[in-house]
Amino acid sequence: MNYKKGIFINLILVLLSGVILFFLYRPAPVKDEVPLKTEEIQLLNYNVADVAAVALIHDDVRFGLIHKDGNISLQPSAEDPLPSQELMQSYLYSVSKLTALSRIEYPEDESPNFGLDNPRSRMTLILKDGNKVRLFLGSQSPLKDAWYCKAEDGEDIYLLSDETARLFLAEPQDFVSKSILPRVDLKELNSLERLTLSFRGNDPPSYSVENRGDFIFRLVSPVETSIDYESVLSSLIFPILSLNPEEWIDGEVDLPDTSDLLLDAVIDGKSYRISFYKADEDGYFLQSRGTEGIFRISEEALPFLHVHYLDLMNDSIYHSNVSEIREIIVSDRENQKDYNIRVTGDSVQIQGDINGFKAGYSEMMTLFDVLLNTGLARELDSLRELSVDAPVSFSVQIYKKNGSIDQLDFLDLMGKEGEQILFVNGKAAFSTYYKTVLEIRNTLEKLVQKDGE
């Protein structure tokens, strides 16, 4: 019994010791972590037109934005690259509508150090009526994603978000636009008229793409042929239009005489030229014509560097937008059969009439799938021209709603079993497989037989 009682007493002593040690050595509360009000506070709320200038001082940075007659200038002025009016306007608007996350509350008998005795940054707004508003940015809060701030003529201390605090730490180079090409929305895609990619050493081969409007693109060099619009958009156009370098190089860069890639673009009748130079294994330097500014961009942001023009064809020699087709005539001379296919309706309402036999949406999609999937076997050594007396055994005429006609002629390629030359409008740069003819023929026969049953 005494043994159990001794264990109980020892246990009580251990617990008491733990409690005493906790109060002796517990961490002192951080005074900066004071109660916060969660309601957002509007620190500044001026009309942008009423702000004449903004001056900023932090670290070794001193500069100002002068707002006059609707234009904004950077002082001291930057010669090249020129600052972006759009970026400076956005900055001016942000500082004129400055908000805080909350106001700091702390006991009156305490004076916590928020880094405001020696501010990290000083921002001064000069209003057109001559008044000035000066704000100080203090240290970063223990919350890590917030900063302390106060007005010069006020006692209240506020907590700013990290995003708002970055306005106090801006630098002149932040106003340099990193947009290389003008913005082109999808609905304005027709304004992009032409793209030419010239690779050093012609590896991969250089090529040019033209926009014929309404998502119809053609390869015009080194050969002229139709290309798959989805491949062009995803592999070429979207990455090029969204070029956004990570940084502007402040200083001289020793660039080689010849670029690794020369990109020429025609947008709304205006020509743009961008030169790409290999910087290291991770990225490239790029320079836009008309400016001495040099930017750096990662190779991951340049997928078109490795796009061969054959990739834009998506393994098919001929491409066409289904919605543009009104009639198709197929001449199968080998089997002495002709097919006249009339297309009606739009979108999911597309219907067909094949030699008087009706074809619904799913049947027409099956037919289009084989007609517009003329498998690419290989590129021919030289461009071939279709002669008048050529033994054409299978041909397809595609009539468009805009009045144009595409003629596809299949000829045996001598010495290549199962391979045929496909002439598109009398010219051939590629060969296809004989199975392409078989698939078109078999699909038409099945559709006619199915409707006739």
C-alpha positions in Angstrom: 0.0 0.0 0.0 2.8 2.4 0.9 4.5 1.4 -2.4 1.5 2.5 -4.4 1.2 5.7 -2.4 4.8 6.5 -3.2 4.2 6.1 -6.9 1.2 8.4 -6.7 3.2 11.1 -4.9 6.0 10.9 -7.4 3.6 11.3 -10.3 2.1 14.4 -8.7 5.6 15.9 -8.3 6.5 15.2 -11.9 3.3 16.9 -13.1 3.9 19.9 -10.9 7.5 20.2 -12.2 6.2 20.2 -15.7 3.7 23.0 -15.0 6.4 25.1 -13.3 8.9 24.6 -16.2 6.2 25.6 -18.7 5.6 28.9 -17.1 9.3 29.6 -16.6 10.4 28.8 -20.1 7.3 29.4 -22.3 8.1 31.8 -25.3 7.3 35.4 -24.7 4.4 36.7 -26.8 5.4 38.5 -30.0 4.2 42.0 -29.5 4.0 42.6 -33.2 1.3 40.0 -33.5 -1.5 42.2 -32.3 -5.2 41.7 -32.9 -6.3 42.6 -36.4 -9.5 43.9 -37.8 -10.4 41.9 -40.9 -12.4 44.6 -42.6 -10.5 46.1 -45.6 -9.7 49.8 -45.2 -9.5 52.4 -48.0 -6.3 54.3 -47.4 -6.4 56.5 -50.5 -9.3 57.1 -52.9 -8.3 59.7 -55.4 -9.4 60.2 -59.0 -6.5 59.3 -61.2 -6.9 62.6 -63.0 -6.3 64.5 -59.7 -2.9 62.9 -59.2 -0.1 65.0 -60.8 2.8 62.8 -59.8 4.0 59.9 -57.6 7.5 59.8 -56.2 9.1 56.7 -54.7 12.3 56.2 -52.6 13.5 52.8 -51.4 16.9 51.2 -51.1 19.0 52.8 -53.9 16.0 53.5 -56.1 14.6 57.0 -56.6 12.2 57.8 -59.4 8.9 59.4 -60.1 5.9 59.2 -62.5 4.7 62.6 -63.9 1.0 62.7 -65.0 0.2 65.5 -67.4 -2.4 65.9 -70.1 -3.4 62.2 -69.9 0.2 61.0 -70.5 2.6 59.7 -68.0 6.4 60.1 -68.1 9.1 58.4 -66.1 11.7 60.6 -64.3 14.5 60.3 -64.6 13.6 59.4 -68.2 14.5 56.1 -69.8 15.7 56.1 -73.4 15.5 52.4 -74.2 13.5 50.5 -73.8 10.7 53.0 -73.4 8.3 52.5 -70.5 4.8 51.3 -71.2 2.0 53.9 -70.8 -0.4 51.0 -70.0 1.8 49.7 -67.2 2.4 53.2 -65.7 -1.4 54.0 -65.9 -2.2 50.8 -64.1 0.4 51.6 -61.4 -1.0 55.2 -61.0 -4.5 53.8 -60.7 -3.5 51.2 -58.1 -1.7 53.7 -55.8 -4.5 56.3 -56.0 -6.9 53.6 -54.7 -4.7 52.1 -52.1 -6.3 49.7 -49.6 -5.1 48.1 -46.3 -6.0 44.7 -44.9 -6.6 46.1 -41.5 -5.7 48.7 -38.9 -3.3 47.6 -36.1 -4.5 47.9 -32.5 -2.0 47.9 -29.6 -1.9 49.1 -26.0 -1.4 52.9 -25.6 1.5 52.3 -23.2 3.4 50.3 -25.8 5.2 51.4 -28.9 6.0 48.3 -31.0 8.7 48.5 -33.6 7.0 48.1 -37.0 10.0 49.3 -39.0 8.5 52.7 -39.5 11.2 54.7 -37.7 13.5 53.9 -40.6 11.0 53.0 -43.4 11.7 50.5 -46.0 10.1 52.8 -48.6 8.6 56.3 -48.9 5.8 57.0 -51.4 4.7 60.6 -52.1 1.6 61.5 -54.1 1.5 65.0 -55.4 -2.1 66.2 -56.2 -2.9 68.7 -58.8 -4.2 71.1 -56.1 -0.7 71.2 -54.7 -1.4 69.0 -51.7 0.9 66.0 -50.9 0.3 62.7 -49.3 3.2 60.7 -48.0 3.1 57.1 -46.9 5.8 55.0 -45.2 6.2 51.2 -45.7 7.7 49.5 -42.6 8.9 46.0 -42.1 7.3 42.7 -43.0 4.9 41.3 -40.5 5.5 37.9 -38.9 2.6 36.8 -41.0 5.2 37.0 -43.9 2.6 37.9 -46.6 1.8 41.4 -45.1 3.6 44.6 -44.3 3.2 47.6 -41.9 2.4 51.0 -43.2 1.4 54.5 -42.0 0.8 58.0 -43.3 3.3 60.6 -42.4 0.7 62.9 -40.7 -1.2 60.0 -39.0 -0.8 57.9 -36.0 -2.6 54.8 -37.2 -0.6 51.8 -38.4 -2.0 49.6 -41.1 -1.3 46.2 -42.5 -0.9 45.9 -46.3 -1.1 42.8 -48.4 2.1 41.6 -50.1 0.7 42.6 -53.4 0.0 46.2 -52.2 3.4 46.4 -50.6 5.0 45.7 -53.9 3.7 49.0 -55.2 6.0 50.7 -52.6 9.0 48.6 -53.9 8.5 49.2 -57.6 11.5 50.0 -59.8 11.7 51.8 -63.2 12.3 48.5 -65.1 8.9 47.3 -63.8 7.3 49.7 -66.3 9.1 48.2 -69.3 6.5 46.3 -71.3 7.6 42.7 -71.9 5.0 42.2 -74.6 6.8 41.5 -77.8 3.9 41.6 -80.2 0.6 43.5 -80.0 -2.3 41.8 -78.3 -4.5 39.8 -80.6 -7.7 38.3 -79.3 -9.2 35.2 -80.7 -12.0 37.1 -82.3 -9.4 39.4 -84.0 -7.3 36.5 -85.2 -7.7 37.5 -88.8 -5.5 40.5 -88.1 -2.6 38.1 -87.9 -1.8 37.8 -91.6 1.5 35.9 -91.8 4.2 34.2 -89.8 7.7 33.3 -91.1 10.2 31.3 -89.0 13.8 31.3 -90.3 16.0 28.8 -88.5 19.8 29.1 -88.6 21.3 26.3 -90.7 17.7 25.6 -91.9 17.4 22.9 -89.2 14.5 22.5 -88.8 13.6 23.9 -92.2 12.4 27.5 -92.4 8.7 28.0 -93.3 5.9 30.6 -93.7 2.3 30.3 -92.8 -0.5 32.6 -94.1 -3.9 33.2 -92.5 -6.6 33.1 -95.1 -9.3 34.1 -92.6 -11.9 32.2 -90.6 -9.4 29.7 -89.2 -8.1 28.7 -92.6 -4.3 28.6 -92.7 -1.9 27.6 -95.5 1.7 26.7 -95.6 3.2 28.9 -98.4 6.9 28.0 -98.0 8.9 25.9 -98.6 5.8 24.2 -100.2 2.3 25.4 -100.6 -0.3 23.2 -99.0 -3.2 23.3 -96.6 -2.5 22.7 -92.9 -4.4 21.7 -89.8 -5.8 24.8 -88.1 -5.8 23.2 -84.6 -2.1 22.3 -84.9 -1.3 25.8 -86.2 -3.1 27.4 -83.3 -1.8 25.3 -80.5 1.8 24.7 -81.7 2.5 28.1 -83.4 0.1 31.0 -83.2 -0.9 30.9 -79.5 2.7 30.5 -78.1 4.0 33.3 -80.4 1.2 35.7 -79.6 1.6 35.1 -75.9 5.4 35.7 -75.8 6.2 37.3 -72.5 9.9 37.3 -71.5 10.8 36.8 -67.9 13.2 39.7 -67.6 14.7 42.7 -69.4 18.5 42.6 -69.5 19.9 45.8 -68.0 23.3 46.0 -69.5 25.2 45.0 -72.6 24.9 41.5 -74.0 27.4 40.2 -76.5 25.1 38.6 -79.1 26.3 36.6 -82.1 26.0 38.0 -85.6 23.4 35.4 -86.6 20.3 34.5 -84.6 19.2 31.0 -84.0 15.7 31.9 -85.1 14.3 34.9 -86.9 10.6 35.3 -86.4 8.7 37.7 -88.8 5.0 38.5 -88.2 2.6 40.6 -90.1 -0.2 41.9 -87.9 -2.8 44.5 -89.3 -0.4 45.2 -92.1 2.5 46.1 -89.8 5.7 44.0 -89.8 7.4 42.8 -86.7 10.7 41.0 -86.4 12.1 39.2 -83.4 15.5 37.6 -83.2 16.2 34.7 -80.8 19.7 33.9 -79.5 20.6 30.8 -77.4 21.7 32.1 -74.0 22.3 28.8 -72.2 20.8 25.4 -71.9 17.7 26.9 -70.2 16.8 29.9 -72.2 17.2 32.5 -75.0 17.9 36.1 -75.4 15.4 37.9 -77.7 15.5 41.2 -79.4 12.7 43.0 -81.2 13.4 45.1 -84.3 13.3 48.8 -83.6 14.6 48.6 -80.1 18.0 48.0 -78.4 16.3 46.3 -75.5 17.2 42.7 -74.9 15.0 40.3 -73.0 15.5 36.8 -71.6 13.0 34.0 -71.9 13.0 30.3 -70.9 13.1 27.7 -73.6 10.0 26.1 -72.1 8.1 29.3 -73.3 9.2 28.7 -76.9 7.7 25.4 -78.0 7.6 26.6 -81.6 11.4 26.3 -81.7 11.0 22.6 -82.3 8.0 22.6 -84.6 8.7 21.2 -88.1 6.3 22.4 -90.8 5.2 18.8 -91.3 3.9 18.9 -87.7 1.4 21.5 -88.8 -0.1 19.1 -91.2 -1.1 16.6 -88.5 -0.3 13.6 -90.7 -2.7 14.7 -93.5 -1.8 16.2 -96.8 -5.2 17.9 -97.4 -7.3 19.9 -94.9 -10.5 21.8 -95.2 -13.1 23.2 -92.8 -16.2 21.0 -93.0 -18.5 23.9 -92.6 -17.2 25.5 -95.8 -18.0 22.4 -98.0 -21.2 22.4 -100.1 -20.6 19.6 -102.5 -18.1 16.7 -103.2 -17.7 14.7 -106.4 -15.7 11.5 -106.3 -14.6 9.8 -109.5 -13.5 6.2 -109.0 -12.3 5.3 -112.5 -10.8 2.0 -111.4 -14.2 0.8 -110.3 -16.1 2.9 -112.8 -18.1 4.6 -110.2 -18.9 8.3 -109.5 -20.4 9.8 -106.3 -22.1 13.1 -106.1 -22.4 14.2 -102.4 -24.4 17.3 -101.6 -24.0 18.8 -98.1 -26.8 20.7 -96.4 -27.2 22.2 -92.9 -24.7 23.5 -90.4 -23.0 22.3 -87.3 -24.7 19.2 -85.8 -27.5 19.7 -88.4 -25.3 18.7 -91.3 -26.9 16.2 -93.7 -25.9 14.6 -96.9 -27.3 13.3 -100.2 -25.0 10.7 -101.8 -26.3 9.8 -105.3 -29.9 10.3 -104.0 -29.2 8.3 -100.8 -29.7 10.2 -97.6 -26.9 10.4 -95.0 -27.3 11.7 -91.5 -24.9 13.7 -89.3 -22.9 10.7 -88.0 -22.6 9.2 -91.5 -21.4 12.5 -92.9 -18.8 12.9 -90.1 -17.5 9.4 -90.9 -17.2 10.3 -94.6 -15.5 13.6 -93.8 -13.1 11.9 -91.5 -11.7 9.8 -94.3 -11.9 12.5 -97.0 -10.0 14.9 -94.8 -7.5 12.4 -93.5 -5.2 11.9 -96.5 -2.4 10.2 -94.7 1.1 11.8 -95.3 3.6 9.1 -96.3 6.6 11.3 -97.1 7.7 14.5 -98.7 8.7 14.2 -102.3 12.2 15.2 -103.5 10.8 17.9 -105.7 7.5 19.5 -106.5 5.5 17.6 -109.1 3.1 19.1 -111.6 0.1 17.1 -112.8 0.3 16.5 -116.6 -2.8 16.4 -118.8 -2.3 12.7 -119.8 -1.5 11.5 -116.3 -3.3 8.2 -115.5 -5.5 9.4 -112.7 -7.5 6.5 -111.3 -9.1 8.3 -108.3 -10.0 11.9 -107.9 -12.0 14.1 -105.5 -13.5 17.5 -106.2 -14.4 19.6 -103.2 -16.7 22.6 -103.9 -16.7 25.3 -101.2 -19.4 27.7 -100.3 -17.2 30.6 -101.2 -17.1 29.4 -104.8 -13.6 27.9 -104.7 -12.8 24.3 -105.8 -10.1 21.9 -104.5 -9.1 19.1 -106.8 -7.4 16.0 -105.3 -5.9 13.5 -107.8 -4.2 10.2 -106.8 -1.5 8.6 -109.0 0.6 5.5 -108.5 4.1 6.3 -107.5 6.3 4.2 -109.7 8.6 1.9 -107.7 6.7 2.5 -104.5 4.2 -0.3 -103.8 1.2 0.9 -101.9 2.2 4.6 -102.2 0.6 7.2 -104.3 1.3 10.8 -105.3 -1.5 13.1 -104.1 -1.9 16.2 -106.3 -3.7 19.0 -104.7 -4.9 21.5 -107.3 -2.4 20.2 -109.8 0.6 20.2 -107.6 2.2 17.6 -105.4 4.8 17.8 -102.7 3.9 14.7 -100.7 2.9 11.1 -101.3 0.1 9.3 -99.5 -0.9 5.7 -99.0 -3.1 3.6 -101.3 -5.2 2.8 -98.2 -6.4 6.4 -98.3 -8.2 5.6 -101.6 -9.5 2.4 -100.2 -10.9 4.0 -97.1 -12.7 6.7 -99.1 -14.0 4.1 -101.6 -15.2 1.6 -98.9 -16.8 4.3 -96.8 -18.9 5.5 -99.8 -19.9 2.0 -100.8 -21.0 1.2 -97.2 -23.1 4.4 -96.9 -24.8 3.8 -100.2 -25.5 0.2 -99.4 -26.8 1.0 -95.9 -29.3 3.5 -97.2 -30.4 1.1 -100.0 -31.1 -1.8 -97.7 
